[in-house]
């Protein structure tokens, strides 16, 4: 009896301990879960807050504000403007102040007596018989001090080139053209950066779509593998069919993994060009039907406004001005000059010297080792070279506009034509999966149907990406980026 009581007592203690453990478990799981859920919710919210959604137009404004390449071209434009202003100042005279302190080894004196021994003999012969004549000879024999041993001079100088052979005039014109050229270079850099941004931005959108399709295909491959496993266990299919389904599922996972990796790489490029983190594109690849002008309209617009052509025209103009400058080497140079001199007036020479002077100077180089003729010939060759480059640039732009125009139209048509292929691939996959469950189709047929659908969807998205790139190229050549934003946001 005592043994039974002891066993019952131990059993009661064990039951109480189990109840305590259950109570602790209940408190941990049901009272702390809301706190954990709140913590996770806060983490998710903070992650969402850290993302930065950008439409393509907002991304472009961000690039204009932060891109260092564009900023460097803007600074180059400011530099060219300063140089143009400096070239205009070359028409002003040069005015300078100069000061000079001289310390001579001895006074600068003028001695009018060349034979001082003869003079002394004459003075000895005269003696005291004629004191007046003796005083005169003494005065004459005393050297005249023209300048003291220390002297200080100051001058206000003015030099003004009257004629330089046209170098100042055409140099100023070149500086003005270079200022215009820098603005065209800035515009060209902006257009190139715009095309780069469009490629990077929509690459992220494309790879997101491809990842989404890959995940759907992976999920479909998983379902097919699970169905194949069930049929294999029921003995309705052979093991090779199960293995084929498993291999297809593994390949689908690899495709998804590769798509995710490609997306991460493209995301890094987008974050870099926008100088931001966790950028989320909000624009899509799908474009509504839009209307383009005729091809000649875009060609004419590009020929009038595309910066590369304007730069070529500016180079041609600069080459012509350089030819005039080279010809100026054969012309005489005239300058006007003047100076006002201030001294301490302590010496005779300083007292008799003029306080100011002015004049005109001329120089005409008849023969020099500078190769003036060859330099002029080189300038003419550079002018012909610039003209040829401009002509070729016009042809290249015409071809590029026509090519971009054709590519936009073709990719738009190709995108729409793939809709029927996608519908067919979806229907074929549905029928093959249904036939597999009924035992009249193989795993290979199902996998082929799924791969065909994946290929069609990926191909259509890739074509949409190409269409946007070609459209961005066409609008950049046309010089109207806002038209591109209107089309993609429609």
PyMOL commands that set and color helices and strands:
alter all, ss='L'
color gray80, all
select helices_A, chain A and resi 2-30+33-50+56-66+68-91+116-126+131-141+167-233+239-274+295-305+307-328+348-352+372-437+443-478+481-488
alter helices_A, ss='H'
color red, helices_A
select strands_A, chain A and resi 52-54+94-103+108-110+144-147+150-163+279-281+333-343+356-363
alter strands_A, ss='S'
color yellow, strands_A
deselect
rebuild
show_as cartoon
